[in-house]
Protein backbone atom coordinates (compact mmCIF):
# COMPACT_ATOMS: atom_id res chain seq x y z
CA UNK A 1 0.00 0.00 0.00
CA UNK A 2 1.44 3.35 -1.07
CA UNK A 3 -1.31 5.57 0.33
CA UNK A 4 -1.16 7.66 3.49
CA UNK A 5 -3.80 9.47 5.56
CA UNK A 6 -3.05 12.75 7.32
CA UNK A 7 -4.68 14.33 10.36
CA UNK A 8 -2.96 17.65 10.91
CA UNK A 9 -1.84 18.92 7.50
CA UNK A 10 -3.48 21.90 5.84
CA UNK A 11 -2.80 23.94 2.72
CA UNK A 12 -2.38 27.58 3.59
CA UNK A 13 -1.72 30.70 1.56
CA UNK A 14 0.12 30.54 -1.78
CA UNK A 15 2.07 33.24 -3.61
CA UNK A 16 2.37 32.96 -7.38
CA UNK A 17 4.05 34.61 -10.33
CA UNK A 18 3.71 34.03 -14.09
CA UNK A 19 3.96 35.76 -17.45
CA UNK A 20 1.06 37.28 -19.35
CA UNK A 21 0.87 34.12 -21.48
CA UNK A 22 -0.44 32.12 -18.52
CA UNK A 23 -4.14 32.95 -18.53
CA UNK A 24 -4.61 32.51 -14.75
CA UNK A 25 -4.39 35.66 -12.60
CA UNK A 26 -1.42 35.28 -10.25
CA UNK A 27 -0.11 37.33 -7.33
CA UNK A 28 2.53 38.88 -9.61
CA UNK A 29 2.93 39.12 -13.39
CA UNK A 30 6.15 39.26 -15.44
CA UNK A 31 6.23 41.31 -18.65
CA UNK A 32 8.91 39.23 -20.38
CA UNK A 33 10.98 36.10 -19.96
CA UNK A 34 14.07 37.93 -18.69
CA UNK A 35 12.34 39.78 -15.82
CA UNK A 36 15.05 42.47 -15.93
CA UNK A 37 17.88 39.93 -15.60
CA UNK A 38 20.80 38.97 -17.87
CA UNK A 39 19.81 35.32 -18.30
CA UNK A 40 16.62 33.29 -18.10
CA UNK A 41 18.14 31.28 -15.24
CA UNK A 42 18.60 34.47 -13.22
CA UNK A 43 15.02 35.42 -14.11
CA UNK A 44 13.71 32.10 -12.79
CA UNK A 45 15.73 32.51 -9.59
CA UNK A 46 14.25 35.99 -9.18
CA UNK A 47 10.72 34.58 -9.56
CA UNK A 48 11.34 31.97 -6.87
CA UNK A 49 12.78 34.58 -4.52
CA UNK A 50 9.80 36.88 -5.15
CA UNK A 51 7.14 34.33 -4.20
CA UNK A 52 9.10 32.83 -1.29
CA UNK A 53 9.97 36.20 0.25
CA UNK A 54 6.34 37.30 -0.08
CA UNK A 55 5.17 34.12 1.64
CA UNK A 56 7.76 34.58 4.41
CA UNK A 57 6.58 38.12 5.10
CA UNK A 58 3.48 36.70 6.76
CA UNK A 59 4.67 33.31 8.00
CA UNK A 60 7.59 31.83 9.92
CA UNK A 61 8.90 28.98 7.76
CA UNK A 62 10.61 26.00 9.40
CA UNK A 63 11.56 24.17 6.20
CA UNK A 64 11.54 24.74 2.44
CA UNK A 65 10.98 21.84 0.05
CA UNK A 66 11.85 23.01 -3.43
CA UNK A 67 12.17 21.91 -7.05
CA UNK A 68 12.61 23.09 -10.62
CA UNK A 69 13.38 21.56 -14.02
CA UNK A 70 16.97 22.72 -14.43
CA UNK A 71 19.89 20.30 -14.23
CA UNK A 72 20.60 19.21 -10.65
CA UNK A 73 17.94 21.64 -9.35
CA UNK A 74 20.30 24.49 -10.19
CA UNK A 75 17.69 27.23 -9.83
CA UNK A 76 16.32 26.23 -6.42
CA UNK A 77 19.76 25.38 -5.04
CA UNK A 78 21.03 28.85 -5.95
CA UNK A 79 17.99 30.54 -4.42
CA UNK A 80 18.21 28.60 -1.17
CA UNK A 81 21.91 29.35 -0.82
CA UNK A 82 20.81 32.93 -0.15
CA UNK A 83 18.11 32.06 2.39
CA UNK A 84 18.86 30.89 5.93
CA UNK A 85 16.19 28.17 6.19
CA UNK A 86 16.62 24.36 6.19
CA UNK A 87 16.02 23.05 2.69
CA UNK A 88 15.26 19.79 0.89
CA UNK A 89 15.48 19.58 -2.89
CA UNK A 90 13.26 17.02 -4.61
CA UNK A 91 12.68 15.91 -8.18
CA UNK A 92 9.73 14.17 -9.79
CA UNK A 93 9.75 16.34 -12.92
CA UNK A 94 6.35 17.99 -13.37
CA UNK A 95 4.82 16.03 -10.48
CA UNK A 96 7.28 17.57 -8.01
CA UNK A 97 4.79 19.96 -6.38
CA UNK A 98 2.52 17.10 -5.34
CA UNK A 99 5.56 15.21 -4.04
CA UNK A 100 6.42 18.30 -2.00
CA UNK A 101 2.93 18.35 -0.48
CA UNK A 102 3.25 14.68 0.48
CA UNK A 103 6.65 15.18 2.10
CA UNK A 104 5.57 18.34 3.89
CA UNK A 105 2.46 16.65 5.30
CA UNK A 106 4.56 13.75 6.57
CA UNK A 107 7.04 16.11 8.23
CA UNK A 108 4.21 17.90 10.00
CA UNK A 109 2.96 14.55 11.23
CA UNK A 110 6.31 13.26 12.46
CA UNK A 111 8.37 16.30 13.52
CA UNK A 112 8.29 19.56 15.43
CA UNK A 113 7.87 21.56 12.21
CA UNK A 114 4.76 23.73 12.09
CA UNK A 115 5.06 25.60 8.78
CA UNK A 116 6.67 24.28 5.60
CA UNK A 117 6.99 26.10 2.28
CA UNK A 118 6.61 24.14 -0.95
CA UNK A 119 8.51 26.04 -3.65
CA UNK A 120 8.59 25.28 -7.37
CA UNK A 121 9.19 26.97 -10.72
CA UNK A 122 9.66 26.43 -14.44
CA UNK A 123 10.80 28.65 -17.32
CA UNK A 124 9.95 28.10 -20.96
CA UNK A 125 13.30 29.06 -22.46
CA UNK A 126 15.33 27.12 -19.91
CA UNK A 127 13.19 23.99 -20.28
CA UNK A 128 13.02 24.08 -24.08
CA UNK A 129 16.81 24.29 -24.27
CA UNK A 130 17.23 21.44 -21.78
CA UNK A 131 14.64 18.95 -23.01
CA UNK A 132 14.04 19.79 -26.67
CA UNK A 133 15.78 22.51 -28.71
CA UNK A 134 16.62 26.16 -27.94
CA UNK A 135 13.89 28.44 -29.27
CA UNK A 136 16.50 30.21 -31.42
CA UNK A 137 17.09 26.95 -33.30
CA UNK A 138 13.75 27.44 -35.04
CA UNK A 139 12.48 23.87 -34.79
CA UNK A 140 8.90 23.38 -35.96
CA UNK A 141 6.52 22.63 -33.10
CA UNK A 142 4.89 19.21 -33.40
CA UNK A 143 1.16 18.66 -32.96
CA UNK A 144 1.76 16.53 -29.85
CA UNK A 145 4.11 19.03 -28.19
CA UNK A 146 3.23 21.09 -25.12
CA UNK A 147 4.56 24.57 -24.27
CA UNK A 148 6.41 24.93 -20.98
CA UNK A 149 4.75 27.45 -18.66
CA UNK A 150 6.82 30.15 -16.97
CA UNK A 151 6.38 31.09 -13.33
CA UNK A 152 6.82 30.09 -9.71
CA UNK A 153 4.76 29.32 -6.62
CA UNK A 154 5.41 29.10 -2.90
CA UNK A 155 2.68 27.36 -0.88
CA UNK A 156 2.36 27.07 2.88
CA UNK A 157 1.68 23.62 4.33
CA UNK A 158 0.86 24.03 8.01
CA UNK A 159 -0.41 22.40 11.20
CA UNK A 160 -2.64 25.43 11.76
CA UNK A 161 -6.13 24.60 10.56
CA UNK A 162 -7.30 26.20 7.33
CA UNK A 163 -10.32 25.48 5.14
CA UNK A 164 -8.23 23.16 2.92
CA UNK A 165 -7.24 19.89 4.55
CA UNK A 166 -4.62 17.62 3.01
CA UNK A 167 -6.55 14.44 3.74
CA UNK A 168 -4.53 11.65 2.10
CA UNK A 169 -2.00 10.88 -0.59
CA UNK A 170 -0.82 8.11 -2.89
CA UNK A 171 2.82 7.78 -3.91
CA UNK A 172 3.17 6.75 -7.53
CA UNK A 173 5.37 4.18 -9.22
CA UNK A 174 7.86 4.76 -12.03
CA UNK A 175 6.14 3.38 -15.13
CA UNK A 176 7.54 2.86 -18.63
CA UNK A 177 5.12 2.05 -21.46
CA UNK A 178 7.83 2.20 -24.12
CA UNK A 179 7.11 5.69 -25.49
CA UNK A 180 10.31 7.28 -26.83
CA UNK A 181 9.06 10.62 -28.16
CA UNK A 182 10.12 13.54 -25.94
CA UNK A 183 7.71 15.72 -27.92
CA UNK A 184 4.71 13.67 -26.79
CA UNK A 185 4.73 14.00 -23.01
CA UNK A 186 1.02 13.29 -22.77
CA UNK A 187 1.49 9.77 -24.10
CA UNK A 188 4.45 9.27 -21.76
CA UNK A 189 2.61 10.37 -18.61
CA UNK A 190 -1.00 9.23 -19.07
CA UNK A 191 -0.36 5.59 -18.00
CA UNK A 192 1.30 6.75 -14.77
CA UNK A 193 -1.57 9.10 -13.94
CA UNK A 194 -4.12 6.33 -14.50
CA UNK A 195 -2.13 3.82 -12.45
CA UNK A 196 -1.85 6.20 -9.49
CA UNK A 197 -5.57 7.00 -9.57
CA UNK A 198 -6.49 3.30 -9.73
CA UNK A 199 -4.21 2.49 -6.79
CA UNK A 200 -5.45 5.48 -4.80
CA UNK A 201 -9.05 4.28 -5.05
CA UNK A 202 -8.05 0.70 -4.28
CA UNK A 203 -5.88 1.56 -1.27
CA UNK A 204 -8.45 3.85 0.31
CA UNK A 205 -11.43 1.71 -0.73
CA UNK A 206 -13.14 4.57 -2.53
CA UNK A 207 -15.24 4.92 -5.63
CA UNK A 208 -14.34 7.66 -8.09
CA UNK A 209 -17.67 9.34 -7.28
CA UNK A 210 -16.12 10.31 -3.92
CA UNK A 211 -14.37 13.19 -5.69
CA UNK A 212 -16.07 16.26 -7.10
CA UNK A 213 -13.02 16.96 -9.26
CA UNK A 214 -9.91 15.17 -10.50
CA UNK A 215 -7.27 17.77 -11.41
CA UNK A 216 -4.26 16.51 -13.37
CA UNK A 217 -1.05 18.40 -13.99
CA UNK A 218 0.08 18.70 -17.59
CA UNK A 219 -1.15 15.77 -19.66
CA UNK A 220 -2.30 18.10 -22.41
CA UNK A 221 -5.29 17.33 -24.62
CA UNK A 222 -3.90 14.12 -26.11
CA UNK A 223 -2.62 12.87 -22.77
CA UNK A 224 -5.97 13.64 -21.13
CA UNK A 225 -7.80 11.58 -23.75
CA UNK A 226 -5.40 8.67 -23.19
CA UNK A 227 -5.79 9.00 -19.41
CA UNK A 228 -9.58 8.81 -19.61
CA UNK A 229 -9.41 5.93 -22.09
CA UNK A 230 -7.19 3.86 -19.79
CA UNK A 231 -9.54 4.54 -16.89
CA UNK A 232 -12.61 3.58 -18.91
CA UNK A 233 -11.01 0.21 -19.67
CA UNK A 234 -10.78 -0.22 -15.90
CA UNK A 235 -14.47 0.69 -15.48
CA UNK A 236 -13.71 4.14 -14.04
CA UNK A 237 -15.59 7.17 -15.33
CA UNK A 238 -14.58 10.50 -13.79
CA UNK A 239 -17.46 12.84 -13.00
CA UNK A 240 -15.37 15.98 -13.55
CA UNK A 241 -11.81 16.12 -14.89
CA UNK A 242 -9.68 19.18 -15.61
CA UNK A 243 -6.12 19.06 -16.90
CA UNK A 244 -4.27 22.15 -15.69
CA UNK A 245 -1.91 22.37 -18.66
CA UNK A 246 -4.74 22.09 -21.15
CA UNK A 247 -6.35 25.34 -19.94
CA UNK A 248 -3.33 27.42 -18.92
CA UNK A 249 -1.77 28.87 -22.09
CA UNK A 250 -3.40 32.00 -23.48
CA UNK A 251 -1.87 31.94 -27.00
CA UNK A 252 -3.30 28.85 -28.72
CA UNK A 253 -0.94 29.35 -31.68
CA UNK A 254 1.97 28.24 -29.50
CA UNK A 255 0.63 24.74 -28.89
CA UNK A 256 -2.31 22.54 -29.76
CA UNK A 257 -1.86 20.50 -26.58
CA UNK A 258 -1.54 23.13 -23.84
CA UNK A 259 1.07 23.92 -21.24
CA UNK A 260 3.55 21.69 -19.45
CA UNK A 261 5.75 22.25 -16.41
CA UNK A 262 5.52 21.73 -12.65
CA UNK A 263 3.80 25.09 -12.08
CA UNK A 264 0.73 24.16 -14.15
CA UNK A 265 -1.11 22.20 -11.48
CA UNK A 266 -0.38 24.39 -8.43
CA UNK A 267 -1.17 27.67 -10.19
CA UNK A 268 -4.46 26.38 -11.60
CA UNK A 269 -5.30 24.78 -8.24
CA UNK A 270 -4.58 27.78 -6.01
CA UNK A 271 -5.53 30.66 -8.30
CA UNK A 272 -8.56 29.17 -10.06
CA UNK A 273 -10.03 25.96 -8.62
CA UNK A 274 -9.84 26.81 -4.91
CA UNK A 275 -10.92 30.41 -5.46
CA UNK A 276 -14.01 29.30 -7.38
CA UNK A 277 -15.07 27.33 -4.27
CA UNK A 278 -17.12 24.90 -6.36
CA UNK A 279 -15.56 21.62 -5.27
CA UNK A 280 -15.39 20.08 -1.80
CA UNK A 281 -13.36 16.94 -2.51
CA UNK A 282 -10.52 17.35 -4.97
CA UNK A 283 -7.96 14.78 -6.08
CA UNK A 284 -4.87 16.40 -7.57
CA UNK A 285 -2.56 14.20 -9.64
CA UNK A 286 0.87 15.53 -10.51
CA UNK A 287 2.23 14.13 -13.78
CA UNK A 288 5.93 13.87 -14.54
CA UNK A 289 8.15 12.45 -17.30
CA UNK A 290 11.34 11.06 -15.75
CA UNK A 291 13.99 11.46 -18.41
CA UNK A 292 17.07 13.47 -19.29
CA UNK A 293 18.59 14.61 -22.57
CA UNK A 294 20.98 11.67 -22.76
CA UNK A 295 18.13 9.14 -22.55
CA UNK A 296 16.19 11.05 -25.19
CA UNK A 297 19.17 11.35 -27.56
CA UNK A 298 19.83 7.62 -27.22
CA UNK A 299 16.20 6.96 -28.27
CA UNK A 300 15.47 5.09 -25.06
CA UNK A 301 11.93 4.80 -23.75
CA UNK A 302 10.85 7.43 -21.24
CA UNK A 303 9.48 6.48 -17.81
CA UNK A 304 6.94 8.57 -15.94
CA UNK A 305 5.58 9.02 -12.44
CA UNK A 306 2.44 10.49 -10.90
CA UNK A 307 1.64 11.30 -7.29
CA UNK A 308 -1.83 12.08 -5.91
CA UNK A 309 -3.09 14.18 -2.99
CA UNK A 310 -6.66 14.32 -1.73
CA UNK A 311 -7.91 17.74 -0.57
CA UNK A 312 -11.02 18.44 1.47
CA UNK A 313 -12.37 21.99 1.26
CA UNK A 314 -14.66 23.37 3.94
N, C-alpha and C positions, 0 to 999 in steps of 0.2 A: 504493500500500500504506500503510495507516494503523496497522499493527501493529509493535510494538517488542519486542525481547527484552532481558532484563536479566541481568547476571551477579553483581552485588554488592549487591542490594537485598533487605532482609529486613524483615518485619513484626515489630516488637517488642511490648513491653507496651502495653496500652491502659487508660485510666481512663475510667469511664463514670458517668453520673448520669441518673436518670429519675424519673418519678412512680410511684405505686403502680398506676396504670392500665396501665403497660407491664409485661407479664407476665414479662419476662426479668429475672433478678436482675442488678443492676448494682453497681458499686463503691459508689455512694451512692444513697440514695433521698430524694425530696422529698415532704413531706406534702401540699403544696398548690401551686397554680400561682404564688403570689406569693413563696414561698420567703423570707418575712420582709421583702420589699421593698415599696416603694410602688407600683411599676408592674410589669407583666409583662416589659417590656423590661429593667428593672433585674434582675429575677429570672433572665432568660436570660443576661445578662452574668455574673451571679454563678455560674451553672452552668458557663459556659465557664471562668471563672477557677478554679473549684474543681477541674475535671479537669486543666486545664493546669498549675496549681501543683503538684498531686499528681504528675503525670508528671515535672515538672522537679525534684522532690525527689530523684529517683533517677537522672536523666540530664541531661547537659549538652546543651542544644538549640542548634543553630547557626541554624536557620530555622524559622519557623512559617508554614504554609500554612493559611489559615482561610476559613470560609464560614458563612453563615446565610441565612435566607429574608427578612430584613427589607430594606427599601428601602436600596439602596446599601451593603449589608453593614454597616448601622449598628451591629449588636450586636458583631460581631467587630472592627470598626474601633475602637470605644470600648474594648473589652477590651485590644487591643494597644497602645493609646495609653498604657496604664499599665505595659506590660511592655517592658523594654529588650532586645528580640530582633528581628533583621530579620524582616520580615513581608511575605507576598504574599497578597492577597485574591483569591479566585476565585469564579466563579459558573457553575454548570451546574444550578441548581435542585436537585432531589433526587438528582441524580447527582454532586453536587459532591465527596463523599468519595472516590469512585473517581477522579475527576479529580485530586484532591490526591495520591492514591497514585501516579498516573502521573507527575505533575510531580516529586514527591519522589524517585522512583526515577531519573528522568532527571538530577536535580541531583546525586544521589550518584554517578552514572556520569560526569558531566562537570564536577565541581567539587571543591573541597577540603572540602565539607561531609561530616560523618560521621553526624550525628543530626538528623533533621527531624521536627517534630511536625505531624501533620495534625489540625486542630481543626475541629469542626463542631457546630452545634446547631439546634434548632427548638423552637418554643413554640406550643401549640395556639391560645391566645387571640390572640397576635400574628398568626399565619398566617391564622386565620379572618377576622380584621378586614381583613387586607391583600388576600386573594384571594377571599373570598366575602362574608360578612356578619358583623358583630360578634355574638357569642353572645347578647348582651342584646337583639338585634333580634328574636329568637324565630322565625327562619326554620325551616320544616320541613325536616328532613334528607331528601335524596332517596336512593332505593335504590342509585344508582350512586356515591354520595359516600363518600369516605374520611374518616378522622378524624386530624388532624395529631397526631403523637406529640410528646411534650415531653421534652427531655433534651439532653445534650451528650456528646461523646466527644473525647478527645485520644489519638491513636495515634502510637507511635514508628515511624518508618521509618529503618532504620540500615544502615550497612555491616558492622557486627558480625554475624556469623552467628548466626541463631536457627533454630528448627525450622520456620519458615514463610518460604519463599522467594517473593518476588515475581518470577515467572518471565517473564511477558510481559504485554502489554497491547494493546488495540485502541481507538483514538480514534474516537468515533462521529461521525456526520453529523447536522446539523439536518434533521429530516424533518417534513413537514406533510401529513397525510392529509385535511385539510379538516374535522376535528372542531372544533366551536365551543363545546362545553359544558364550562365550567370546573368543573362538578360531576361530570364523568366522566373523571377523570384516567387511569384505566386504558385507556380507548379512545384517548386522546391518545398515551400513551406506549408501548403494546404494539408498534406498527409499528417504532419506533426500537430497542426492545430486540431484536426479531427481526432487524432489519437488521444491528445490530452483531454479534450472534452469528453470523450467516451469513458476514459478512466476516471475523470472527476465525478461523473454521474454514478459510475459503478462503485467507486470507493465510498462515496457519501450516501449511497442508496437513494438517489434522487432521480426524478423524471425531469426531462428538459423543460416541462411546463412550470417548474419551480421558478425559473428565471423570466423576468419581464423583458430582459434584453441580454443578448450575447454580443459583446463588442470585441472584435478582433483588431489586430494592430495594423498590418500593412500587406494584406494578401493581394490587394488590387482587385479589379473586376474579374479577371480570369481566375485568380486564386480563390476568390470568394465563391465562384460557381463550382470549382472543384471541391472546395471545402463542404459545401452544401450537398453536393452529389455523393461524396464519401459518406456523409452522415445519413443520407436517405437510404443508402444501401445497408446501413446498420439500424434502420427503422427509427431514425431520429429526425424529427422535423422541428426546426427552431421557429418559435412564435414570432420573434423579432430579432433580426440580425443587422448590424451595421459594421462595415469595415472602415476603420478610421482613415486609412490611406486613400480609400476610394472617394472620399468626400472632401479631402483637405485642400487639394491644389486648385487655385483660382483659374489659372490659364490652362484651359483644356487642350490647347495646341501643343503643350509641352509633353503630354503623355495621354495615351488612351486608357491606361490602367489606373492612374492615380499616383499618390505619393508613397514613398517608402521612408524608412528611417525610424529610429527608436523614439523620436519625439511625437510621432503620429498619434499613437494610442493615448499617451498621457495628456496631450494638449486637447484632443477631442473630448476625452473623458472629463477633464477638469473645467474646461472653458465652454463646453457645449452641453454634454449629456447631464452632468450634475447640476448645472445652472438651470436647465429646463425643468428639473424636478418632476419628470414624468414617470420615472422608473424606480421601484423600491428594491428590487433584487436584480443586481447586475453581475454578470460573469464577464470579466475581462480576460482576454487571451492574447498574450504577447507572442508575436511570431518572428522567428529569427532564422536566417540562413547562416550556417556555421562553416564558412569557407574563407580561404585567403587567396591572394592573387596567384601564388604558386600552384595551388590545387586547380584553379580555374585554367591557368595556362597549360597545365599538363592534361587537360581534358578529363579530369577525374570527376566522379559523381559528387554532388554537393549535399551534405547532410543538413538537417534542420532541427530546431527545437522550439517547443512552445510551452509556456508556463501559464497557469490560470490562477486568478484570485477572485473570490466571491465577495461582493460588497453588498451591505444592507444599508439602505438609506431611510432615515426616519423623517 
